[in-house]
């Protein structure tokens, strides 16, 4: 092998790599801005005569149109489309129903599911699709998003090692083996790997990731809630207590068959116990804000808003069954779908002088009136320390009254267009779900997946087909699609691509590989394999995993043949180890979850450092046991 000498251009690239790592670790500026700075610096330095081969400025920004970046944009849009139909909320509810609400039970379910999905589709696609699901689960369980997204993201990366189509390096591997066979003797020919040849390795890695976060998550995961789902806001309980002094929460109650209240109206029960009935379910149907004149039929369930002490007393004295947590109503009263809002009755409104009963408020507006705030006083059914309970449904509205309501965000969006009220709450998702479009959303999602699995089309084109289909069928409008894209993630990845290309094109990668391999010369075969795995791990942090694979597989094959090892296993070691990318957010999945969870680079270094070591130990052990 011809010796590679260190050149000025290589030295500059090494300096840029060190500068990039410094910016990422120190976080003097945001990581996406740091990546853009390095890309611009690379372009400016290439204008110097002595560094003209550093980068081709005419293609410097081609990373924005790269297959990987366009794929990420498309999969974000597809994920938003599925979420727009309410499908992801239902998946979240299903996970909570079977997995409980604790971190130790939720993490294995989410991470294991994403790991399996990513074994058949790009890991960033699996992570992007589950991002809204994890966000919903975080809101409902009050578990910080930062405690859930990293296990999900890491297992999405690990899941890519479960099949030969789970990651780009493994997809490339057989082609690289066949290419290398053309230069090898007949007794050294390597057989291609089958689709599930690597499954034991991948399963072991996914299980390792799940066990790692389940057993040690309390120490290695960020403890605080740095990121926040845009729709989570303050809980209903905290909001009413802080703003209006109403110490209330939502409870689920079952009214047994033949109960004495059957035939009474919801209004009569509300006035009897000083609580709000804000939801009902009977014979498989649910009503979010049932009309209070409705007569009670049993057996049924009701969602009750009131003081815990009062609700418990109501259940005990009245013979109702109080549930430990929301079950039937968990989806309806999740903060991602509904919450407390305020609106003011303006002068000239047609509702002035009328009360909620006159307006049939719940039926007309799809919301429950909880309180009226007037002249510094809060009128409510619920007892407060200052005031007796008031039948707010009978209080005529005055100009200037602030009405406190509990509403779905969809109904509140409609109320913003009603001239009889001025909605003063603005921090809520002002968009309407489109459950009727779920068929179209699933169709184009399945089309994308089918094109990925059964054709040789580029990944970006397969995914964009699904994204465009969702826009054309109005699952999303084009503005929704633009809003779905995390542009900081896009620019972070696109800006790092030119640096990775410079590492490879200037010969820097080859020089680094040569220095490492010279140190390994004469070592036992197992240590050579470990050294190759470590080298591939380092390379995948500073350049694309595809580039690292293309560069290192031929080197690994040559080393294995010279040392008397199995060249196919050395090549597989490279293809597996290029998924070992957890320490810094250069991997597409890590970049994707960084913003929503509010992660810092030090968080990845803390959690990912241990995961990197575990990855190397487990993957090398299983490979040597199997092969």
C-alpha positions in Angstrom: 0.0 0.0 0.0 1.4 3.4 -1.1 2.3 5.6 1.9 0.1 8.8 2.2 2.0 11.9 3.2 0.4 14.7 5.3 -0.2 17.8 3.1 -1.1 21.4 3.9 -4.7 20.7 2.8 -4.9 17.7 5.1 -3.6 19.8 8.0 -6.2 22.4 7.4 -9.0 19.8 7.3 -7.7 18.3 10.6 -7.8 21.8 12.1 -11.3 22.4 10.9 -12.4 19.1 12.4 -10.9 20.1 15.7 -12.6 23.5 15.5 -15.9 21.9 14.8 -15.7 19.5 17.7 -14.7 22.5 19.9 -17.7 24.5 18.8 -20.0 21.5 19.4 -18.7 20.8 22.8 -18.3 24.4 24.1 -21.7 25.5 22.6 -20.4 29.0 22.2 -22.9 29.2 19.4 -25.8 26.9 18.5 -24.7 23.7 16.8 -26.6 24.4 13.6 -24.9 27.8 13.4 -21.6 26.2 14.2 -22.0 23.8 11.3 -23.0 26.7 8.9 -19.9 28.7 10.1 -17.6 25.7 9.4 -19.1 25.3 5.9 -18.6 28.9 5.1 -15.1 28.9 6.5 -14.3 25.8 4.3 -15.5 27.7 1.2 -13.5 30.8 2.0 -10.3 28.9 2.7 -10.6 27.1 -0.6 -10.3 30.4 -2.3 -6.7 30.6 -1.3 -4.3 29.4 -4.1 -2.5 26.9 -1.8 -5.9 25.4 -0.7 -7.8 25.3 -4.0 -8.5 21.6 -3.7 -10.0 21.9 -0.2 -13.5 22.2 -1.5 -15.3 22.8 -4.8 -17.3 26.0 -4.1 -19.6 25.3 -7.1 -21.0 22.3 -5.1 -20.4 23.6 -1.6 -24.1 23.9 -0.9 -25.2 20.8 -2.6 -25.7 19.2 0.8 -29.0 21.0 1.0 -30.2 18.9 -2.0 -28.5 15.7 -0.9 -30.4 12.4 -0.7 -30.1 12.3 3.1 -31.3 15.8 3.7 -34.2 15.7 1.3 -35.2 12.3 2.8 -35.3 13.9 6.2 -37.5 16.8 5.0 -39.9 14.4 3.3 -40.1 12.0 6.3 -40.9 15.0 8.6 -43.8 16.0 6.3 -45.0 12.4 6.2 -44.9 12.2 10.0 -46.8 15.5 10.3 -49.4 14.1 7.9 -50.0 11.0 10.0 -50.1 13.2 13.1 -52.6 15.6 11.5 -55.1 12.8 11.2 -54.9 12.0 14.9 -53.3 8.6 14.2 -50.2 9.3 16.2 -52.2 10.3 19.2 -54.1 7.0 19.0 -50.7 5.1 18.9 -49.6 7.1 22.0 -52.9 6.2 23.8 -52.4 2.5 22.9 -48.8 2.5 24.2 -50.0 4.1 27.5 -52.9 1.7 27.8 -50.6 -1.3 27.6 -47.3 0.1 28.9 -48.4 2.1 31.9 -47.1 5.6 32.7 -43.7 5.0 34.2 -40.4 5.6 32.5 -39.1 2.0 33.1 -42.1 0.6 31.2 -42.6 3.2 28.5 -38.9 3.3 27.3 -38.7 -0.5 26.4 -42.0 -0.3 24.5 -41.2 2.8 22.5 -37.5 1.9 21.9 -38.2 -1.7 21.0 -41.0 -0.7 18.5 -38.8 1.9 16.8 -35.9 -0.5 16.7 -37.9 -3.1 14.8 -39.4 -0.6 12.4 -36.0 0.9 11.6 -34.7 -2.6 10.6 -36.8 -2.3 7.5 -36.8 1.5 6.8 -34.2 4.3 7.3 -33.6 4.8 11.0 -34.2 8.6 10.7 -37.6 7.8 9.1 -38.6 5.6 12.0 -37.5 8.2 14.5 -39.3 11.0 12.7 -42.5 9.0 12.6 -42.4 8.3 16.3 -41.4 11.8 17.3 -45.0 13.1 17.7 -46.0 9.9 19.5 -43.3 10.3 22.1 -44.2 14.0 22.4 -47.8 13.1 23.2 -46.7 10.4 25.7 -44.4 13.0 27.4 -47.3 15.4 27.8 -49.8 12.8 29.2 -47.3 11.2 31.6 -45.6 14.4 32.5 -42.3 12.6 31.8 -39.7 15.1 30.4 -39.3 14.7 26.6 -35.5 14.6 27.2 -35.9 11.4 29.1 -37.7 9.6 26.3 -36.3 10.8 23.0 -32.7 9.8 23.4 -33.6 6.1 24.1 -35.9 6.1 21.1 -33.3 7.8 18.9 -30.5 5.5 19.9 -32.6 2.4 19.4 -33.6 3.7 16.0 -29.9 3.8 15.1 -29.3 0.3 16.6 -32.3 -1.1 14.8 -30.6 -0.4 11.5 -28.2 -3.2 12.2 -31.0 -5.9 12.4 -31.3 -6.5 8.6 -29.1 -6.0 5.5 -31.6 -3.2 4.4 -31.7 -1.4 7.7 -28.9 1.1 7.0 -27.0 2.4 4.0 -23.6 0.8 5.0 -25.2 -2.7 5.2 -27.1 -2.1 1.9 -23.7 -1.2 0.3 -21.8 -4.1 1.9 -22.6 -6.9 -0.5 -21.8 -4.7 -3.5 -18.4 -3.9 -2.0 -17.7 -7.5 -1.3 -18.5 -8.5 -4.9 -16.3 -5.7 -6.1 -13.4 -6.9 -3.9 -13.9 -10.5 -5.1 -12.7 -9.4 -8.6 -9.2 -8.9 -7.2 -9.0 -11.9 -4.9 -7.9 -15.4 -5.4 -10.5 -18.1 -5.7 -9.9 -19.5 -2.2 -10.3 -16.0 -0.8 -13.7 -15.2 -2.4 -16.3 -13.8 0.0 -20.0 -14.9 0.0 -22.6 -12.1 0.2 -24.6 -11.9 3.4 -28.3 -12.8 3.5 -31.1 -10.4 4.5 -31.2 -11.7 8.1 -27.5 -12.7 8.5 -26.9 -9.8 10.8 -30.2 -10.1 12.8 -28.6 -11.7 15.9 -26.1 -8.8 16.1 -28.9 -6.2 15.7 -31.2 -7.8 18.2 -28.4 -8.0 20.7 -27.6 -4.3 20.2 -31.2 -3.2 20.5 -31.7 -5.2 23.7 -28.5 -3.7 25.0 -29.7 -0.2 24.3 -33.1 -0.9 26.0 -31.5 -2.4 29.1 -28.9 0.4 29.2 -31.6 3.1 29.4 -34.0 1.1 31.5 -31.4 0.2 34.2 -29.1 3.3 34.1 -31.4 6.0 32.5 -31.8 7.8 35.8 -28.1 8.6 35.8 -27.2 9.0 32.1 -30.3 10.9 30.8 -30.8 14.6 31.3 -32.9 15.2 34.4 -34.8 18.4 33.4 -37.4 19.2 30.8 -35.3 21.4 28.5 -37.4 21.0 25.4 -41.2 21.1 25.4 -43.9 20.0 23.1 -45.5 23.1 21.6 -48.9 22.1 22.7 -48.2 21.0 26.2 -48.2 24.3 28.1 -49.3 24.4 31.7 -51.5 21.7 33.0 -55.2 22.4 33.5 -54.9 21.7 37.2 -52.0 24.2 37.7 -53.5 26.8 35.4 -56.9 27.0 37.2 -55.2 27.0 40.6 -52.6 29.6 39.7 -54.8 32.0 37.8 -58.3 31.6 39.4 -57.6 29.8 42.7 -59.7 26.8 41.6 -58.1 23.6 43.0 -59.5 21.2 40.5 -58.5 18.3 38.4 -60.2 15.8 35.9 -61.4 12.5 37.2 -63.1 9.5 35.5 -66.2 8.0 37.2 -68.4 5.0 36.3 -72.1 5.2 37.0 -73.2 1.6 37.5 -76.3 0.1 36.0 -79.5 0.8 38.0 -77.9 3.7 39.9 -80.3 6.0 41.6 -79.2 9.0 39.4 -80.4 7.3 36.2 -82.9 9.7 34.7 -81.5 12.7 36.4 -79.8 15.3 34.1 -76.1 16.1 34.2 -77.0 19.6 35.4 -78.8 18.2 38.5 -75.7 16.1 39.4 -73.4 19.1 38.9 -75.4 21.3 41.2 -75.8 18.6 43.8 -72.0 18.0 44.2 -70.5 21.3 42.9 -68.6 19.6 40.1 -68.5 19.9 36.3 -69.4 17.0 34.1 -67.3 17.7 31.1 -67.4 14.4 29.3 -69.6 11.3 29.0 -69.3 7.9 27.4 -72.2 5.5 26.7 -72.4 2.4 24.5 -69.1 3.1 22.8 -69.8 6.7 22.0 -68.1 9.7 23.7 -69.2 13.3 24.1 -66.5 15.9 24.9 -68.8 18.6 26.3 -72.2 16.9 26.8 -75.3 19.0 26.9 -76.1 19.4 30.7 -79.8 18.9 30.2 -79.1 15.3 28.9 -80.6 12.6 31.0 -78.2 10.0 32.5 -78.2 6.5 31.2 -76.2 3.7 32.8 -73.9 2.0 32.8 -71.8 4.9 31.6 -68.7 6.8 32.3 -68.3 10.5 33.0 -65.4 12.9 33.1 -65.7 15.1 36.2 -63.8 18.3 36.9 -63.7 19.3 40.5 -61.8 19.3 43.8 -60.3 15.9 44.6 -61.8 15.9 48.1 -65.3 16.7 46.7 -65.1 14.1 43.9 -63.9 11.4 46.3 -66.8 12.3 48.7 -69.2 12.2 45.7 -68.1 8.7 44.7 -68.2 7.4 48.3 -71.6 8.9 49.2 -73.3 8.5 45.8 -72.1 4.9 45.0 -70.1 5.9 42.0 -66.9 4.1 40.9 -63.9 6.4 40.9 -61.0 5.3 38.7 -57.3 5.9 39.5 -56.6 7.7 36.2 -58.3 8.7 32.9 -58.9 5.7 30.7 -61.8 6.1 28.3 -61.2 9.9 28.3 -57.4 9.8 28.2 -57.3 10.9 24.5 -59.9 13.6 24.7 -58.4 15.4 27.7 -54.8 15.1 26.8 -53.2 18.6 26.7 -52.3 18.0 23.1 -56.0 17.9 22.2 -57.8 20.1 24.7 -57.3 22.5 27.6 -58.4 25.7 29.4 -58.8 28.9 27.4 -60.1 32.4 28.1 -62.3 34.6 26.0 -63.8 38.0 26.6 -67.4 39.2 25.9 -66.9 42.4 23.8 -69.3 45.4 23.8 -72.0 44.9 21.2 -71.9 41.1 21.5 -75.2 39.4 20.9 -74.7 37.2 24.0 -74.8 40.1 26.5 -77.8 39.5 28.9 -78.0 35.9 28.0 -76.7 33.0 30.1 -75.0 29.7 29.1 -78.3 27.8 29.5 -80.0 30.2 27.1 -77.3 29.7 24.5 -77.1 25.9 25.0 -73.4 26.8 25.4 -72.0 23.3 25.2 -73.9 22.2 22.1 -73.4 25.6 20.3 -69.7 26.1 21.0 -68.5 22.6 21.9 -67.0 23.8 25.2 -67.7 23.7 28.9 -68.0 27.0 30.8 -66.0 26.6 33.9 -66.0 30.1 35.4 -66.8 33.8 34.8 -64.2 36.3 35.9 -65.9 39.7 36.6 -64.7 42.8 38.4 -61.9 40.8 40.1 -64.3 38.1 41.3 -64.4 34.5 39.9 -67.8 32.8 39.7 -67.7 29.0 39.6 -69.5 25.8 40.6 -66.3 24.9 42.5 -65.8 26.0 46.1 -63.0 28.5 46.6 -61.6 29.9 49.8 -63.1 33.3 49.1 -66.5 32.6 47.5 -69.4 30.2 47.6 -70.1 28.1 44.5 -72.2 29.7 41.9 -74.4 28.2 39.1 -72.5 29.9 36.3 -74.8 28.5 33.7 -77.5 30.8 35.0 -75.4 34.0 35.2 -76.2 36.5 32.4 -73.1 37.6 30.5 -71.9 41.3 30.8 -69.7 43.2 28.5 -66.1 42.7 29.6 -66.7 39.3 31.3 -63.8 36.9 30.9 -65.2 33.4 30.3 -63.0 30.5 31.4 -63.8 27.5 29.2 -62.5 23.9 28.7 -62.4 23.2 25.0 -60.8 21.1 22.3 -58.3 23.1 20.4 -60.3 22.4 17.3 -63.4 24.0 18.8 -61.4 26.9 20.2 -60.0 27.6 16.7 -63.6 27.9 15.5 -64.4 30.3 18.4 -61.6 32.6 17.2 -63.8 33.4 14.2 -66.9 34.1 16.3 -67.5 37.9 16.7 -69.5 37.4 19.9 -66.3 36.5 21.7 -62.6 37.6 21.7 -60.4 34.6 22.4 -57.5 35.9 24.4 -55.7 32.6 24.7 -53.1 32.3 21.9 -50.7 29.6 23.0 -52.5 26.6 21.5 -52.3 24.7 18.2 -54.6 26.6 16.0 -55.2 23.9 13.5 -58.0 21.4 13.0 -57.3 17.7 13.0 -58.4 15.8 9.8 -59.4 12.3 10.9 -61.3 11.8 7.7 -58.0 11.9 5.8 -56.5 9.0 7.7 -57.1 6.7 4.7 -55.1 9.0 2.4 -52.4 9.4 4.9 -51.9 5.7 5.4 -52.1 5.0 1.7 -49.3 7.4 0.8 -47.2 6.2 3.8 -47.5 2.6 2.6 -46.7 3.7 -1.0 -43.5 5.3 0.3 -42.5 2.3 2.3 -43.3 -0.1 -0.6 -41.2 1.9 -3.0 -38.3 1.8 -0.5 -38.5 -1.9 0.1 -39.4 -3.2 -3.4 -37.7 -0.8 -5.8 -34.2 0.6 -6.4 -35.5 4.2 -6.5 -33.6 6.8 -4.4 -34.8 7.1 -0.9 -35.5 10.8 -1.2 -37.7 10.2 -4.2 -39.6 7.4 -2.5 -40.3 9.6 0.6 -41.2 12.7 -1.4 -43.7 10.7 -3.3 -45.6 10.1 0.0 -45.1 13.7 1.2 -46.4 15.2 -2.1 -49.3 12.7 -2.1 -50.4 13.9 1.4 -50.3 17.5 0.3 -52.3 16.8 -2.9 -55.0 14.9 -1.0 -55.2 17.7 1.6 -54.0 15.7 4.5 -51.7 18.7 4.9 -51.7 22.0 3.1 -48.4 23.2 1.8 -47.9 25.7 4.7 -48.4 22.8 7.2 -45.7 20.9 5.3 -43.3 23.8 5.6 -44.0 24.2 9.3 -43.4 20.4 9.8 -39.8 20.7 8.8 -37.2 21.3 11.5 -35.0 23.7 9.5 -32.3 23.8 12.2 -31.8 20.0 11.7 -31.7 20.4 7.9 -29.0 23.1 8.0 -27.0 21.2 10.7 -26.7 18.1 8.5 -26.4 19.9 5.1 -23.6 22.1 6.4 -21.6 19.1 7.8 -21.7 17.3 4.4 -19.0 19.5 2.7 -16.6 18.9 5.7 -17.1 15.1 5.4 -16.4 15.4 1.7 -13.2 17.4 2.3 -12.0 14.8 4.8 -12.4 12.1 2.1 -11.4 14.1 -1.1 -8.2 15.6 0.4 -6.9 12.2 1.5 -7.3 13.1 5.2 -9.4 10.1 5.9 -6.9 7.8 4.1 -4.0 9.4 6.1 -5.8 8.9 9.4 -6.6 5.3 8.5 -3.0 4.6 7.5 -1.7 6.0 10.8 -4.1 3.9 12.9 -3.4 0.7 10.9 0.4 1.2 11.2 -0.1 1.2 15.0 -2.1 -2.1 14.7 0.5 -3.9 12.6 1.5 -7.2 14.2 -1.4 -7.3 16.6 -3.6 -10.4 17.1 -6.5 -10.9 14.8 -9.2 -10.0 17.4 -7.4 -6.8 18.3 -7.1 -5.9 14.6 -10.8 -6.3 14.2 -11.4 -4.2 17.3 -9.1 -1.5 15.9 -11.0 -1.5 12.7 -14.3 -1.1 14.6 -12.9 1.8 16.6 -11.6 3.4 13.4 -15.0 3.0 11.7 -16.7 4.6 14.8 -14.4 7.6 14.6 -14.9 8.0 10.9 -18.7 7.9 11.1 -18.6 10.8 13.5 -16.8 13.1 11.1 -18.1 12.0 7.7 -21.1 10.2 6.2 -21.4 6.5 7.2 -21.6 5.6 3.5 -18.3 7.4 2.9 -16.7 5.7 5.9 -17.9 2.3 4.6 -16.6 2.8 1.1 -13.2 4.0 2.4 -12.7 1.4 5.1 -14.1 -1.8 3.7 -11.3 -2.3 1.2 -8.7 -1.5 3.8 -10.3 -3.9 6.3 -10.3 -6.7 3.7 -6.6 -6.2 2.9 -5.7 -6.2 6.6 -7.7 -9.4 7.2 -6.1 -11.3 4.3 -2.6 -10.1 5.4 -3.2 -11.2 9.0 -5.0 -14.5 8.1 -8.4 -13.4 9.3 -11.8 -13.7 7.6 -12.1 -10.7 5.2 -15.9 -10.9 5.1 -16.1 -10.5 8.8 -13.7 -7.6 8.8 -15.8 -5.9 6.2 -19.0 -6.6 8.2 -17.3 -5.1 11.2 -16.9 -1.8 9.3 -20.5 -1.8 8.1 -21.9 -2.5 11.6 -19.5 -0.1 13.4 -20.5 2.8 11.1 -23.9 2.8 13.0 -22.0 3.4 16.3 -22.7 7.2 16.2 -23.9 8.4 19.6 -21.3 10.8 21.0 -22.0 14.0 19.0 -25.2 15.0 17.1 -23.7 14.4 13.6 -25.9 11.4 12.9 -29.2 12.2 11.2 -31.3 10.8 14.1 -29.3 12.6 16.8 -29.7 15.9 14.9 -33.5 15.2 14.5 -34.1 14.7 18.3 -31.7 17.4 19.5 -34.0 20.4 19.1 -37.4 19.0 20.4 -35.8 17.6 23.5 -33.5 20.6 24.1 -30.4 18.3 24.2 -26.9 19.8 24.4 -23.8 18.2 23.0 -22.6 17.2 26.5 -25.8 15.2 26.9 -24.9 13.1 23.9 -21.3 12.7 25.2 -22.5 11.6 28.6 -25.1 9.1 27.4 -23.5 8.2 24.1 -20.0 7.6 25.5 -21.1 4.6 27.4 -23.4 3.5 24.6 -20.4 3.6 22.2 -18.4 1.3 24.4 -21.3 -1.1 24.9 -21.9 -1.1 21.1 -18.3 -2.2 20.4 -18.2 -4.9 23.1 -21.6 -6.4 22.2 -21.2 -6.2 18.4 -17.7 -7.7 18.4 -18.6 -10.4 20.8 -21.7 -11.6 18.9 -19.9 -11.4 15.5 -17.1 -13.6 16.9 -19.5 -16.1 18.5 -21.6 -16.4 15.3 -18.9 -16.3 12.6 
